[in-house]
Amino acid sequence: MRDIYKLLLFFVLVFPLGLHAQLDPLYNQYFFNQAMINPAYTGVNDVFNATAISRTQWAGIDGAPTTNTLNVTSSVFKNKVGVGATVLYDTYGINSNTEFNLAYSYKISTATGDVFSMGIQAGFVNFNYNYDRLTLQYVDDVALSGAQQNITEENIGVGFWYMSKDYYVGLSVPRMLDVRVNDGGIESTRYRRHYYLSAGYVFDQLFALKFKPSILLMYMDKDNYALDLNASFLLNEAIWLGASFRNFGTIGLNTQMKVGETLKLGYAFELPVNNTALTGFGTHSLMVSLDLELLSRHGMGRRFF
């Protein structure tokens, strides 16, 4: 019964109202690797990890968003420090973005085994616009014919992470610098910083299963923010099965399977439920994650986050 009260309190505390769209690439398999949105997560689990995620949104629509991410992290220096790198390639329409970041984190462990981590990342992001892919009614516009625009800007991000055996809380700004471009005398904003808040709790004795509700809140301003709600069950200590809601307009199912002691495979599917124009176009995401004990103080162990 106490677990039920904890569950109700969890959603009351973290449940904001009034949700809108997000601008960052959408992630739906962040549950076990948040290094892509929070540099403080880098190396928190005291192993070497490599995770690749490929996501196709609205599959079947020409120019629909596609996001590919590779993240490599490891704990070093007696597991007090985390280091890592992330490469992201994101395309939609005539736009393609390439991002590269190096991350560093420092961990403080409490007497009870809880972990507090502070992280920073730095790198660059490249925005490419290929106007030649446009289908124009008139083809005599010299400014658009065969034209491309390349914009490369530096990036810096920060994050904080607190984790116990039962719950976690993360706060981050992975890209702190806005990107503004002067287009022939007119300045336009291509990117604005996003704030991320994530939290989750594992109920170890609920219905003889492990149950993990979690959230991811992304905030840009009062008119642009988004919320992911996810609930997952762990079966036989090897398979996670879950469902998620994004802005109460998209429903998703996700699963992750542990193969041996080192390999994890994941799949997620999403479908919009309040947009009839997109109802027939689902979103698919595949994940491959590898954990290795490369250093003497590395240890696999059980982890839920």
C-alpha positions in Angstrom: 0.0 0.0 0.0 2.9 2.4 0.7 4.1 1.9 -2.8 0.7 3.0 -4.2 0.9 6.2 -2.2 4.4 6.8 -3.4 3.3 6.3 -7.0 0.4 8.8 -6.6 2.7 11.3 -5.0 5.3 10.9 -7.7 2.8 11.9 -10.5 1.3 14.7 -8.5 4.7 16.4 -7.9 6.0 16.1 -11.5 2.8 16.5 -13.5 2.7 20.0 -15.2 -0.3 21.3 -17.2 -0.6 22.9 -20.6 1.8 21.2 -23.1 3.1 22.2 -26.5 5.6 21.0 -29.1 9.3 20.7 -28.8 12.1 21.7 -31.3 15.0 19.4 -30.2 15.2 16.0 -31.9 12.8 13.7 -30.1 14.2 10.8 -28.1 12.1 7.9 -26.9 14.8 5.5 -25.6 16.5 7.8 -23.2 15.4 5.6 -20.2 18.8 3.8 -19.8 21.2 6.3 -21.3 20.6 10.0 -20.7 24.1 11.1 -21.6 22.6 12.4 -24.9 20.7 15.1 -23.0 22.6 15.4 -19.7 26.4 15.4 -19.6 26.3 14.7 -15.8 25.0 11.2 -16.7 28.4 10.4 -18.3 30.0 7.5 -16.5 27.6 7.3 -13.6 27.2 3.5 -13.8 30.9 2.7 -13.5 31.2 0.9 -16.8 32.2 1.5 -20.4 29.1 2.0 -22.5 28.5 2.5 -26.2 24.9 3.1 -27.3 23.5 3.7 -30.8 20.0 4.8 -31.4 18.3 5.3 -34.8 14.8 6.9 -34.9 12.6 7.5 -37.9 9.6 9.7 -37.2 6.4 9.5 -39.3 7.8 6.7 -41.4 6.6 6.9 -45.0 6.5 10.7 -45.3 9.1 12.2 -47.6 11.4 14.5 -45.6 10.2 13.3 -42.2 12.6 13.7 -39.3 15.3 11.0 -38.8 17.7 11.1 -35.9 20.8 8.9 -35.5 22.9 9.1 -32.3 26.1 7.4 -31.1 27.2 7.9 -27.5 30.3 6.4 -25.9 31.0 6.9 -22.1 33.2 5.5 -19.4 34.1 6.1 -15.8 37.8 6.6 -15.1 40.1 7.6 -12.2 38.7 5.2 -9.6 35.1 5.9 -11.0 35.2 9.4 -9.7 35.2 10.9 -13.2 33.2 10.2 -16.3 34.3 11.0 -19.9 32.4 10.5 -23.1 31.6 11.6 -26.6 28.3 12.0 -28.5 27.7 12.2 -32.3 24.3 13.1 -33.6 23.0 13.3 -37.2 19.5 14.7 -37.6 17.6 15.4 -40.8 14.2 16.8 -41.7 13.0 18.3 -45.0 15.9 20.2 -46.6 17.7 20.5 -43.3 20.4 18.3 -41.8 22.2 18.8 -38.5 25.5 17.3 -37.4 26.5 17.6 -33.8 29.6 16.5 -31.9 30.3 16.9 -28.1 32.9 15.8 -25.6 31.6 15.3 -22.1 33.2 15.4 -18.6 31.5 14.6 -15.2 32.6 14.5 -11.6 30.8 12.2 -9.2 30.4 12.4 -5.4 29.2 9.3 -3.6 27.4 9.4 -0.3 27.7 7.1 2.6 24.4 5.4 1.6 25.6 4.7 -1.9 23.7 7.6 -3.6 25.5 9.4 -6.4 25.6 13.1 -7.2 27.2 14.1 -10.5 28.0 17.4 -12.2 28.8 17.4 -15.9 29.9 19.7 -18.7 30.1 19.2 -22.5 31.5 21.2 -25.3 31.6 20.7 -29.1 30.0 22.1 -32.2 26.8 21.8 -34.2 26.5 22.2 -38.0 23.2 23.3 -39.7 23.0 22.5 -43.4 20.1 23.7 -45.7 19.9 22.2 -49.2 17.5 24.4 -51.1 18.0 22.3 -54.2 15.7 19.7 -52.6 12.7 22.1 -52.7 9.9 21.5 -55.1 9.4 25.0 -56.6 6.4 26.2 -58.6 8.8 28.5 -60.5 12.4 27.4 -61.1 13.8 30.8 -62.1 14.7 31.9 -58.6 18.5 32.1 -58.8 18.8 32.5 -55.0 17.3 29.0 -54.4 18.6 27.1 -57.5 21.3 24.7 -56.3 21.9 26.8 -53.2 23.1 25.5 -49.9 23.7 27.2 -46.5 26.1 25.9 -43.9 26.2 27.2 -40.4 28.7 25.9 -37.8 28.5 27.1 -34.2 30.2 26.1 -31.0 28.3 24.5 -28.2 28.6 24.1 -24.4 26.2 22.4 -22.0 25.9 21.6 -18.3 24.0 19.1 -16.2 23.3 17.7 -12.8 22.3 14.2 -11.8 21.3 12.6 -8.5 20.7 8.8 -8.3 19.9 6.3 -5.5 19.1 2.7 -5.8 15.4 3.6 -6.1 15.1 6.9 -8.0 16.9 9.5 -10.0 16.6 13.2 -10.8 18.4 15.0 -13.6 18.5 18.7 -14.7 20.4 19.8 -17.8 20.9 22.4 -20.5 22.7 20.4 -23.2 23.0 23.3 -25.6 23.3 26.6 -23.8 24.2 28.9 -26.7 21.4 30.2 -29.0 22.2 30.1 -32.7 21.4 33.3 -34.6 22.1 33.8 -38.3 22.1 37.0 -40.4 20.3 36.2 -43.7 20.9 39.2 -46.0 20.4 41.8 -43.3 17.7 40.0 -41.4 18.7 38.1 -38.3 16.9 34.8 -37.6 17.2 32.4 -34.7 17.9 28.8 -35.7 18.2 27.4 -32.2 17.1 28.4 -28.7 18.4 26.7 -25.5 16.3 23.9 -24.1 16.0 22.9 -20.4 15.6 19.3 -19.5 14.2 17.8 -16.2 14.0 14.0 -15.8 13.0 11.9 -12.9 12.1 8.2 -12.2 11.4 5.8 -9.4 11.6 2.0 -9.2 8.9 0.2 -7.1 10.7 -3.0 -6.3 7.9 -4.9 -4.5 4.9 -3.8 -6.4 2.8 -6.7 -7.7 5.9 -9.0 -7.5 7.4 -7.0 -10.4 9.7 -4.1 -10.7 7.7 -1.0 -11.9 9.4 2.2 -13.1 7.4 5.4 -13.8 9.5 8.2 -15.3 9.2 11.6 -16.9 11.1 13.8 -19.2 10.2 17.5 -19.3 11.7 19.7 -22.0 11.2 23.5 -21.7 12.1 26.3 -24.1 9.6 29.0 -23.2 6.0 29.3 -22.1 4.7 28.4 -25.5 7.2 25.6 -26.3 7.6 22.7 -23.9 6.9 19.0 -23.9 6.4 16.2 -21.5 7.1 12.5 -21.9 5.4 10.1 -19.4 6.6 6.6 -19.3 5.8 3.5 -17.3 7.8 0.3 -17.6 7.8 -3.2 -16.0 10.8 -5.4 -15.6 10.2 -9.1 -16.3 12.5 -11.8 -15.1 15.3 -9.3 -14.6 15.9 -9.3 -18.4 13.0 -7.7 -20.3 11.5 -4.2 -19.9 8.1 -3.6 -21.3 6.6 -0.1 -21.2 4.2 2.5 -22.6 4.7 6.2 -23.0 2.6 9.4 -23.7 4.0 12.6 -25.2 1.9 15.7 -24.7 -1.1 13.4 -24.5 -1.1 13.4 -28.3 1.3 10.6 -29.0 1.2 7.1 -27.5 4.1 4.7 -27.6 5.2 1.2 -26.7 8.8 0.3 -25.9 10.8 -2.7 -25.0 14.4 -3.5 -24.0 15.9 -7.0 -23.8 19.1 -7.9 -22.1 21.2 -10.4 -24.1 23.8 -12.0 -21.9 25.6 -9.7 -19.4 26.8 -7.0 -21.8 24.3 -6.4 -24.6 21.0 -4.7 -24.6 18.6 -4.4 -27.6 15.7 -2.0 -27.6 12.7 -1.0 -29.9 10.1 1.7 -29.5 7.0 2.5 -31.6 4.9 5.7 -31.4 1.7 6.8 -33.1 -0.1 10.1 -33.0 -3.6 9.9 -31.7 -4.9 13.4 -32.1 -3.7 14.2 -35.6 -5.7 12.4 -38.3 -3.3 13.5 -41.0 -0.4 11.5 -39.4 -2.4 8.6 -37.8 -1.2 6.2 -40.5 2.5 7.1 -40.1 4.2 5.5 -37.1 7.6 6.3 -35.5 10.2 3.6 -35.1 13.3 3.6 -32.9 16.0 0.9 -32.6 18.7 0.8 -29.9 21.8 -1.2 -29.4 23.7 -0.8 -26.1 26.9 -2.4 -25.0 28.4 -2.4 -21.4 31.9 -3.6 -20.8 34.2 -3.8 -17.8 37.4 -2.3 -19.3 39.0 -0.9 -16.1 39.8 -2.6 -12.8 37.1 -0.7 -10.9 34.4 -1.2 -13.5 31.5 -3.4 -12.4 28.4 -4.5 -14.3 25.9 -4.8 -11.5 22.2 -4.3 -11.7 20.9 -0.9 -12.9 17.5 0.4 -13.6 18.4 3.9 -14.9 
